[in-house]
Amino acid sequence: MDELRPPASNIPEYTVSEISGAVKRTLEGAFGRIRVRGEITELKRYPSGHIYLSLKDEGGKLAAVVWKGHVPRLGLEPENGVEVIAQGKLTAYGDRSTYQLIVERMEYAGAGALLARIEMLRLRLAAEGLFDAAQKQRLPLLPEVVGVVSSESGAVIQDIRTTIARRFPRRILLWPVPVQGEGAAAKIAEAIRGFDALPVGGAVPRPDVLIVARGGGSLEDLMAFNEEVVVRAVVACSIPLISAVGHETDTTLIDFAADRRAPTPTAAAEMAVPARVELLADLQHKAARLSGALNRLLQECRLGLQRAERGLPDLPGLLGQARQRLDERMTRLLLALPNLVAARRAALVNVERHLPAPGVMIAARRAALSLATARLFGAVRHALAMRAALGARVLPRLTAAPLRSRLREARARLEGLAGRLESVSHKAVLARGYAAVFDARGAPLTTAKAVRPGQKLRIDFSDGAVAAVAARGDKRQADLPL
């Protein structure tokens, strides 16, 4: 029996609970209450109200928890990528053999390193115009081939295949790439450039639309889609591209560069292809609308023709009426010509009856002419006699002295008026060395302002007129030399 006993040892023996308790006491005793600076990542809120997160820096990561009772007094709203200083106590969690920080207070320590790097890159690329809306391409209505850049394993590609098969089956061309880890960004950019380099009509069909997809994850897991090489590959791609990275709340730089952003891979597949049922329903609806429009147009044309038919006159009836009126006019014309000739003949006969005999008219005219001749000769002889008598009376008066006296008075008065007229005439002024200026129409110009440069003038002197042209310039008369 002694041979079955295990050999004695001086190494102490502990249970798992004892070790966990000792580690916990050691951690809590060695550190007590501490302040830890790090960047928040892997933030999760549970329905219980507790918040689980991790604090990380360049060299490590520390798990942390905020109990429900400390959340209202935490001091800020924790978010992924925010660098904070957390205050609490360090403890161990024996069930998982991990240690964690029980956070009681938080304060901002500055922008997170990852988010700050992403934001700086976003601002630099936006300044280059890589995110301009004018560069966005329209998605095709019904692509023949859908290219997918994603991991070949996982639920993402299955969701895309299932959605496309359900909506409108299309050919799917997968370019498998790692979606996280070292070298993932280069592989994703290479896949996008590879799809874009495929020739049209080649052995490998060229996609009509691309989907770059990945499931949800932490900020570190999605960093491959925030790299500059991926963003530039998306901008340079000539194929319309849809980004579907992470969940709806996740935003990466590829979302700004893509032509369309989908909140999930399933939504990206719905954007890429339309629903067959919806297309058929839309076609049926448009066909029904087109048929109804054609029927309405035909009905309107038919009604218009009916209205035009009612407005047209009865052509046979109009022709019969015209023929009847023509017959009536012909009958009246045949009767009117003999009646007109008879009426004119009766009028001529009536005039003939009232006309005197030609011999009587000639004798009366001859008698009247003889009487007028006799009166004319008598009037001439009387006028000659009157003129002779008048000459006999006036001639002696013309030679009398009063007539000569009146002539002298009239001559003196005429000479006085001539002298006065000569004194007010402008010719006397011109004789003293002055001149009169007239424009081309003969109107007098009395001021220098009335004369325009280059205007044609006429200058009158006492002995004649001279043509002139006004000189150009702004000098006034006062400035001219005397």
PAKOL-852538 format. One record per residue (C-alpha): residue in one letter; residue number from 1; x, y, z. Coordinates in Angstrom, 1 decimal. Layout:
BEGIN
  rest   nr      px      py      pz
     A  NUM       X       Y       Z
...
END
This chain:
BEGIN
  rest   nr      px      py      pz
     M    1     0.0     0.0     0.0
     D    2     2.9     2.4     0.7
     E    3     4.1     1.8    -2.8
     L    4     0.9     3.3    -4.3
     R    5     1.2     6.7    -2.5
     P    6     2.6     9.6    -4.6
     P    7     6.0    10.8    -3.6
     A    8     6.1    13.7    -1.2
     S    9     6.9    17.2    -2.6
     N   10     7.7    20.6    -1.0
     I   11     6.1    22.6    -3.9
     P   12     2.9    24.2    -2.6
     E   13    -0.3    23.1    -4.1
     Y   14    -3.2    25.6    -4.9
     T   15    -6.6    25.4    -6.3
     V   16    -7.6    27.5    -9.4
     S   17    -9.8    29.7    -7.2
     E   18    -6.9    30.3    -4.8
     I   19    -4.6    31.3    -7.7
     S   20    -7.3    33.6    -9.2
     G   21    -7.9    35.2    -5.8
     A   22    -4.2    35.7    -5.2
     V   23    -3.7    37.3    -8.6
     K   24    -6.7    39.6    -8.0
     R   25    -5.4    40.6    -4.5
     T   26    -1.9    41.2    -5.9
     L   27    -3.2    43.4    -8.7
     E   28    -5.5    45.4    -6.6
     G   29    -2.9    45.7    -3.8
     A   30    -0.1    46.7    -6.1
     F   31    -1.9    49.3    -8.2
     G   32    -4.9    50.4    -6.2
     R   33    -6.7    53.3    -7.9
     I   34    -5.0    54.3   -11.2
     R   35    -5.4    56.6   -14.2
     V   36    -4.8    55.0   -17.7
     R   37    -4.4    56.8   -20.9
     G   38    -5.4    55.1   -24.1
     E   39    -7.6    55.0   -27.2
     I   40   -11.1    53.6   -26.9
     T   41   -11.8    50.6   -29.1
     E   42   -14.1    47.6   -29.3
     L   43   -16.8    49.6   -27.5
     K   44   -20.0    47.6   -26.8
     R   45   -23.1    48.6   -24.9
     Y   46   -25.1    45.8   -23.4
     P   47   -28.9    45.8   -22.6
     S   48   -28.0    45.5   -19.0
     G   49   -26.5    49.1   -19.1
     H   50   -22.9    48.0   -18.7
     I   51   -20.3    49.2   -21.2
     Y   52   -17.4    47.0   -22.2
     L   53   -14.4    48.5   -24.1
     S   54   -10.7    48.3   -24.5
     L   55    -8.0    50.9   -24.1
     K   56    -5.0    50.6   -26.4
     D   57    -1.9    52.4   -27.4
     E   58     1.0    51.5   -29.7
     G   59     2.2    48.7   -27.5
     G   60    -0.7    47.0   -25.9
     K   61    -4.4    46.8   -25.1
     L   62    -6.2    46.8   -21.8
     A   63    -9.8    45.5   -21.3
     A   64   -12.1    47.8   -19.3
     V   65   -15.6    47.8   -18.1
     V   66   -18.0    50.6   -16.9
     W   67   -20.7    49.3   -14.6
     K   68   -24.2    50.7   -15.1
     G   69   -24.1    52.7   -11.9
     H   70   -21.0    54.6   -13.0
     V   71   -22.3    55.4   -16.5
     P   72   -24.2    58.6   -15.5
     R   73   -21.2    59.9   -13.5
     L   74   -18.6    58.9   -16.2
     G   75   -18.1    62.5   -17.4
     L   76   -18.3    61.9   -21.1
     E   77   -19.9    59.8   -23.8
     P   78   -17.3    57.1   -24.7
     E   79   -16.8    56.5   -28.5
     N   80   -14.5    54.4   -30.5
     G   81   -11.3    56.1   -31.6
     V   82   -11.4    58.7   -28.8
     E   83    -8.2    59.0   -26.7
     V   84    -9.2    59.3   -23.0
     I   85    -7.7    59.1   -19.5
     A   86    -9.7    56.5   -17.6
     Q   87    -9.7    56.5   -13.8
     G   88   -10.5    53.4   -11.8
     K   89    -9.1    50.3   -10.2
     L   90    -7.3    47.3   -11.8
     T   91    -8.8    43.9   -11.0
     A   92    -8.7    40.3   -12.4
     Y   93   -11.6    38.3   -13.8
     G   94   -10.9    34.7   -12.8
     D   95   -13.6    33.1   -15.0
     R   96   -11.6    34.0   -18.1
     S   97    -8.2    34.4   -16.5
     T   98    -8.0    38.0   -17.6
     Y   99    -7.4    41.3   -16.0
     Q  100    -9.4    44.5   -16.6
     L  101    -9.9    48.1   -15.5
     I  102   -13.1    49.0   -13.6
     V  103   -13.6    52.5   -15.0
     E  104   -15.3    55.1   -12.7
     R  105   -14.4    58.4   -14.5
     M  106   -13.2    59.4   -17.9
     E  107   -11.8    62.6   -19.4
     Y  108   -10.7    63.5   -22.9
     A  109    -7.0    63.1   -23.6
     G  110    -7.2    64.3   -27.2
     A  111    -8.3    62.9   -30.5
     G  112    -7.6    59.2   -31.0
     A  113    -4.5    58.3   -33.0
     L  114    -6.4    56.3   -35.6
     L  115    -9.2    58.7   -36.0
     A  116    -6.8    61.6   -36.2
     R  117    -4.8    59.9   -38.9
     I  118    -8.0    59.0   -40.8
     E  119    -9.3    62.6   -40.6
     M  120    -6.0    64.1   -41.7
     L  121    -5.9    61.8   -44.7
     R  122    -9.6    62.6   -45.5
     L  123    -8.9    66.3   -45.5
     R  124    -5.9    66.0   -47.7
     L  125    -7.7    63.8   -50.3
     A  126   -10.7    66.1   -50.2
     A  127    -8.5    69.1   -50.9
     E  128    -7.3    67.2   -54.0
     G  129   -10.9    66.9   -55.2
     L  130   -11.0    63.1   -55.0
     F  131   -14.4    63.2   -53.2
     D  132   -16.1    65.7   -55.6
     A  133   -19.6    64.8   -56.5
     A  134   -19.0    65.7   -60.1
     Q  135   -16.7    62.6   -60.4
     K  136   -19.4    60.2   -59.4
     Q  137   -20.6    57.7   -62.0
     R  138   -24.2    56.5   -62.5
     L  139   -24.9    52.8   -61.8
     P  140   -26.1    50.8   -64.8
     L  141   -29.8    49.8   -64.7
     L  142   -29.3    46.1   -65.4
     P  143   -25.6    45.0   -65.4
     E  144   -24.6    41.8   -67.1
     V  145   -21.7    41.0   -64.8
     V  146   -21.3    42.1   -61.1
     G  147   -17.7    42.2   -59.8
     V  148   -17.2    41.7   -56.0
     V  149   -14.0    42.5   -54.1
     S  150   -14.3    40.7   -50.7
     S  151   -13.2    37.7   -48.8
     E  152   -14.1    34.3   -50.3
     S  153   -15.2    33.0   -47.0
     G  154   -17.8    34.4   -44.7
     A  155   -21.3    35.6   -44.9
     V  156   -20.7    38.7   -47.1
     I  157   -20.3    37.0   -50.4
     Q  158   -23.2    34.6   -49.6
     D  159   -25.5    37.5   -48.8
     I  160   -24.6    39.2   -52.1
     R  161   -25.1    36.0   -54.1
     T  162   -28.4    35.3   -52.4
     T  163   -29.7    38.8   -52.9
     I  164   -28.7    39.0   -56.6
     A  165   -30.2    35.5   -57.2
     R  166   -33.4    36.6   -55.5
     R  167   -33.8    40.0   -57.3
     F  168   -32.4    39.4   -60.8
     P  169   -29.9    36.6   -61.4
     R  170   -26.7    38.0   -62.9
     R  171   -23.2    36.7   -63.4
     I  172   -21.0    37.3   -60.3
     L  173   -17.2    37.5   -60.6
     L  174   -15.4    37.4   -57.2
     W  175   -11.9    38.6   -56.7
     P  176   -11.0    37.2   -53.3
     V  177    -8.8    39.4   -51.0
     P  178    -8.0    39.6   -47.3
     V  179   -10.2    42.3   -45.8
     Q  180    -8.0    43.0   -42.7
     G  181    -4.5    42.6   -41.5
     E  182    -1.1    43.4   -42.9
     G  183    -1.1    43.8   -46.7
     A  184    -4.9    43.8   -47.0
     A  185    -5.1    47.4   -48.4
     A  186    -2.6    46.6   -51.2
     K  187    -4.5    43.5   -52.2
     I  188    -7.9    45.4   -52.2
     A  189    -6.4    48.1   -54.4
     E  190    -4.9    45.5   -56.7
     A  191    -8.2    43.8   -57.1
     I  192   -10.0    47.1   -58.0
     R  193    -7.3    47.9   -60.6
     G  194    -7.4    44.4   -61.9
     F  195   -11.1    44.5   -62.6
     D  196   -10.7    47.9   -64.2
     A  197    -8.0    46.6   -66.5
     L  198   -10.1    43.7   -67.9
     P  199   -10.8    44.3   -71.6
     V  200   -14.3    44.4   -73.0
     G  201   -15.1    41.2   -74.8
     G  202   -12.1    39.3   -73.3
     A  203   -11.9    35.8   -72.0
     V  204   -12.7    37.1   -68.5
     P  205   -15.9    39.2   -68.7
     R  206   -15.5    42.8   -67.6
     P  207   -17.9    43.7   -64.8
     D  208   -20.5    46.5   -65.4
     V  209   -20.5    47.4   -61.7
     L  210   -18.2    46.6   -58.7
     I  211   -19.0    45.9   -55.1
     V  212   -16.3    46.3   -52.4
     A  213   -17.7    44.6   -49.3
     R  214   -16.8    43.6   -45.8
     G  215   -18.7    42.7   -42.7
     G  216   -18.7    44.7   -39.5
     G  217   -15.7    45.1   -37.1
     S  218   -13.8    47.4   -35.0
     L  219   -12.0    50.5   -36.2
     E  220    -8.7    48.5   -36.5
     D  221   -10.4    45.8   -38.5
     L  222   -11.7    48.3   -41.0
     M  223    -8.4    50.2   -41.4
     A  224    -7.6    48.6   -44.7
     F  225   -10.4    50.5   -46.3
     N  226    -9.1    53.8   -44.9
     E  227    -5.7    53.5   -46.6
     E  228    -4.8    56.0   -49.3
     V  229    -3.9    53.3   -51.9
     V  230    -7.4    51.9   -51.7
     V  231    -9.1    55.4   -52.0
     R  232    -7.0    56.3   -55.1
     A  233    -7.7    53.0   -56.7
     V  234   -11.5    53.6   -56.2
     V  235   -11.3    57.1   -57.7
     A  236    -9.3    55.9   -60.7
     C  237   -11.7    53.0   -61.4
     S  238   -13.8    53.6   -64.6
     I  239   -16.3    51.0   -63.5
     P  240   -19.1    52.3   -61.3
     L  241   -18.3    51.1   -57.7
     I  242   -20.4    50.5   -54.6
     S  243   -18.8    50.5   -51.2
     A  244   -20.3    48.2   -48.5
     V  245   -17.9    48.2   -45.7
     G  246   -19.0    47.5   -42.1
     H  247   -22.4    48.2   -40.7
     E  248   -24.6    51.2   -41.3
     T  249   -22.9    53.2   -38.6
     D  250   -19.4    52.5   -39.8
     T  251   -17.8    55.1   -42.2
     T  252   -14.5    54.6   -44.0
     L  253   -12.7    56.7   -46.6
     I  254   -13.7    54.4   -49.4
     D  255   -17.3    55.5   -48.8
     F  256   -16.4    59.1   -49.7
     A  257   -14.6    57.9   -52.9
     A  258   -17.1    55.3   -54.1
     D  259   -19.8    56.2   -56.6
     R  260   -22.5    54.9   -54.2
     R  261   -22.3    53.9   -50.5
     A  262   -24.4    51.0   -49.2
     P  263   -25.0    50.5   -45.4
     T  264   -24.6    46.7   -45.7
     P  265   -23.4    44.2   -48.4
     T  266   -27.0    43.1   -48.9
     A  267   -28.0    46.7   -49.6
     A  268   -25.1    47.0   -52.1
     A  269   -26.4    44.0   -54.0
     E  270   -29.9    45.6   -54.0
     M  271   -28.3    48.7   -55.5
     A  272   -26.4    46.8   -58.1
     V  273   -29.3    44.9   -59.7
     P  274   -33.0    45.8   -59.8
     A  275   -35.8    43.5   -58.7
     R  276   -37.1    41.4   -61.5
     V  277   -40.6    41.6   -60.1
     E  278   -40.5    45.4   -59.8
     L  279   -39.2    45.7   -63.3
     L  280   -42.0    43.6   -64.7
     A  281   -44.5    45.5   -62.6
     D  282   -43.1    48.8   -63.8
     L  283   -43.1    47.6   -67.5
     Q  284   -46.7    46.5   -67.1
     H  285   -47.7    49.8   -65.5
     K  286   -46.0    51.8   -68.2
     A  287   -47.6    49.6   -70.9
     A  288   -51.0    50.1   -69.3
     R  289   -50.4    53.9   -69.2
     L  290   -49.2    53.9   -72.8
     S  291   -52.2    51.9   -73.9
     G  292   -54.5    54.2   -72.0
     A  293   -52.9    57.3   -73.5
     L  294   -53.2    55.9   -77.0
     N  295   -56.8    55.0   -76.5
     R  296   -57.5    58.5   -75.2
     L  297   -55.7    60.0   -78.1
     L  298   -57.7    57.9   -80.6
     Q  299   -60.9    58.8   -78.8
     E  300   -60.0    62.6   -78.9
     C  301   -59.2    62.3   -82.7
     R  302   -62.5    60.4   -83.3
     L  303   -64.5    63.1   -81.4
     G  304   -62.6    65.8   -83.4
     L  305   -63.5    64.2   -86.7
     Q  306   -67.1    63.8   -85.6
     R  307   -67.3    67.5   -84.7
     A  308   -65.7    68.5   -88.0
     E  309   -68.1    66.2   -89.8
     R  310   -71.1    68.0   -88.1
     G  311   -69.6    71.4   -89.0
     L  312   -69.2    70.6   -92.7
     P  313   -72.0    71.8   -95.0
     D  314   -74.2    69.6   -97.2
     L  315   -72.3    69.7  -100.5
     P  316   -75.1    68.1  -102.7
     G  317   -77.6    70.5  -101.1
     L  318   -75.4    73.5  -101.6
     L  319   -74.8    72.5  -105.3
     G  320   -78.5    72.2  -105.9
     Q  321   -79.2    75.6  -104.4
     A  322   -76.5    77.2  -106.5
     R  323   -77.9    75.5  -109.6
     Q  324   -81.4    76.8  -108.8
     R  325   -80.1    80.3  -108.2
     L  326   -78.2    80.2  -111.5
     D  327   -81.4    79.3  -113.3
     E  328   -83.3    82.1  -111.7
     R  329   -80.6    84.6  -112.6
     M  330   -80.6    83.4  -116.2
     T  331   -84.4    83.8  -116.4
     R  332   -84.3    87.3  -114.9
     L  333   -81.4    88.2  -117.3
     L  334   -83.3    87.1  -120.3
     L  335   -86.3    89.1  -119.3
     A  336   -84.3    92.2  -118.2
     L  337   -82.5    92.9  -121.5
     P  338   -85.7    93.4  -123.7
     N  339   -87.2    95.5  -120.9
     L  340   -84.1    97.7  -120.7
     V  341   -84.1    98.3  -124.4
     A  342   -87.8    99.2  -124.4
     A  343   -87.3   101.6  -121.5
     R  344   -84.4   103.3  -123.2
     R  345   -86.3   103.6  -126.4
     A  346   -89.2   105.2  -124.6
     A  347   -86.9   107.7  -122.9
     L  348   -85.4   108.7  -126.2
     V  349   -88.8   109.2  -127.7
     N  350   -89.9   111.3  -124.8
     V  351   -86.8   113.5  -125.1
     E  352   -87.3   113.8  -128.9
     R  353   -90.8   115.1  -128.3
     H  354   -89.6   117.9  -126.1
     L  355   -86.7   119.0  -128.3
     P  356   -87.4   122.2  -130.5
     A  357   -86.9   122.2  -134.3
     P  358   -83.2   122.7  -135.4
     G  359   -84.1   125.7  -137.7
     V  360   -85.8   127.6  -134.9
     M  361   -82.8   127.0  -132.6
     I  362   -80.3   128.2  -135.2
     A  363   -82.3   131.4  -135.9
     A  364   -82.6   132.2  -132.2
     R  365   -78.8   131.7  -131.7
     R  366   -78.0   134.0  -134.7
     A  367   -80.3   136.7  -133.3
     A  368   -78.6   136.5  -129.9
     L  369   -75.2   136.7  -131.5
     S  370   -76.1   139.8  -133.5
     L  371   -77.4   141.5  -130.4
     A  372   -74.2   140.8  -128.4
     T  373   -72.0   142.1  -131.3
     A  374   -73.9   145.4  -131.4
     R  375   -73.6   145.8  -127.6
     L  376   -69.9   145.2  -127.8
     F  377   -69.2   147.7  -130.4
     G  378   -71.3   150.3  -128.5
     A  379   -69.4   149.7  -125.3
     V  380   -66.0   150.1  -127.1
     R  381   -66.9   153.4  -128.7
     H  382   -68.2   154.7  -125.3
     A  383   -65.0   153.7  -123.5
     L  384   -62.8   155.4  -126.1
     A  385   -64.8   158.6  -125.8
     M  386   -64.5   158.4  -122.0
     R  387   -60.7   158.0  -122.2
     A  388   -60.4   161.0  -124.6
     A  389   -62.4   163.2  -122.2
     L  390   -60.3   162.1  -119.2
     G  391   -57.0   162.8  -121.0
     A  392   -58.2   166.3  -121.9
     R  393   -59.0   167.0  -118.2
     V  394   -55.8   165.5  -116.6
     L  395   -53.1   166.8  -119.0
     P  396   -53.4   170.5  -118.0
     R  397   -53.1   169.5  -114.3
     L  398   -49.9   167.6  -114.9
     T  399   -48.1   170.7  -116.1
     A  400   -49.3   172.8  -113.2
     A  401   -47.1   174.1  -110.4
     P  402   -48.8   172.2  -107.6
     L  403   -47.8   169.0  -109.2
     R  404   -44.1   169.9  -109.3
     S  405   -44.3   171.0  -105.6
     R  406   -45.8   167.7  -104.5
     L  407   -43.0   165.9  -106.4
     R  408   -40.3   167.8  -104.6
     E  409   -41.9   167.1  -101.2
     A  410   -42.1   163.5  -102.0
     R  411   -38.5   163.4  -103.1
     A  412   -37.3   165.1   -99.9
     R  413   -39.3   162.7   -97.8
     L  414   -37.8   159.8   -99.7
     E  415   -34.3   161.0   -99.2
     G  416   -34.8   161.5   -95.5
     L  417   -36.2   157.9   -95.1
     A  418   -33.2   156.6   -97.1
     G  419   -30.8   158.4   -94.7
     R  420   -32.4   156.9   -91.6
     L  421   -32.5   153.5   -93.2
     E  422   -28.8   153.8   -94.0
     S  423   -28.0   154.8   -90.5
     V  424   -29.5   151.6   -89.0
     S  425   -28.1   149.3   -91.7
     H  426   -25.4   146.7   -90.6
     K  427   -23.4   147.6   -93.7
     A  428   -22.4   150.9   -92.1
     V  429   -21.0   148.9   -89.1
     L  430   -19.2   146.6   -91.4
     A  431   -17.6   149.7   -93.2
     R  432   -16.0   150.6   -89.8
     G  433   -14.0   147.3   -89.8
     Y  434   -16.5   144.8   -88.2
     A  435   -17.7   141.5   -89.7
     A  436   -20.9   139.4   -89.4
     V  437   -20.7   135.6   -88.9
     F  438   -23.4   133.3   -90.3
     D  439   -23.7   129.5   -90.3
     A  440   -24.2   127.4   -93.5
     R  441   -27.9   128.0   -93.5
     G  442   -27.5   131.8   -93.2
     A  443   -28.5   132.1   -89.5
     P  444   -26.4   134.7   -87.6
     L  445   -24.0   133.5   -84.9
     T  446   -23.7   136.0   -82.1
     T  447   -21.7   134.0   -79.5
     A  448   -18.6   131.9   -79.5
     K  449   -20.4   129.0   -77.7
     A  450   -22.8   128.7   -80.7
     V  451   -19.8   127.7   -83.0
     R  452   -18.9   124.0   -83.1
     P  453   -15.4   122.9   -84.1
     G  454   -15.3   122.1   -87.8
     Q  455   -18.5   124.0   -88.5
     K  456   -18.7   125.8   -91.9
     L  457   -19.2   129.5   -91.6
     R  458   -19.8   132.6   -93.8
     I  459   -18.1   135.9   -92.8
     D  460   -19.6   139.1   -94.3
     F  461   -17.4   142.2   -94.7
     S  462   -18.3   145.6   -96.0
     D  463   -17.1   144.7   -99.5
     G  464   -18.1   141.0   -99.7
     A  465   -18.4   137.6   -98.0
     V  466   -15.7   134.9   -97.2
     A  467   -16.3   131.2   -96.5
     A  468   -14.5   129.8   -93.4
     V  469   -14.3   126.6   -91.1
     A  470   -14.2   126.9   -87.3
     A  471   -10.9   125.6   -85.8
     R  472   -10.9   122.5   -83.5
     G  473    -9.8   122.9   -79.9
     D  474   -11.0   123.9   -76.4
     K  475    -9.5   127.4   -76.2
     R  476   -11.9   130.2   -75.6
     Q  477   -11.8   133.5   -77.4
     A  478   -10.2   135.1   -74.4
     D  479    -7.2   132.8   -74.7
     L  480    -6.5   133.7   -78.4
     P  481    -3.8   136.3   -79.1
     L  482    -5.1   139.7   -80.1
END
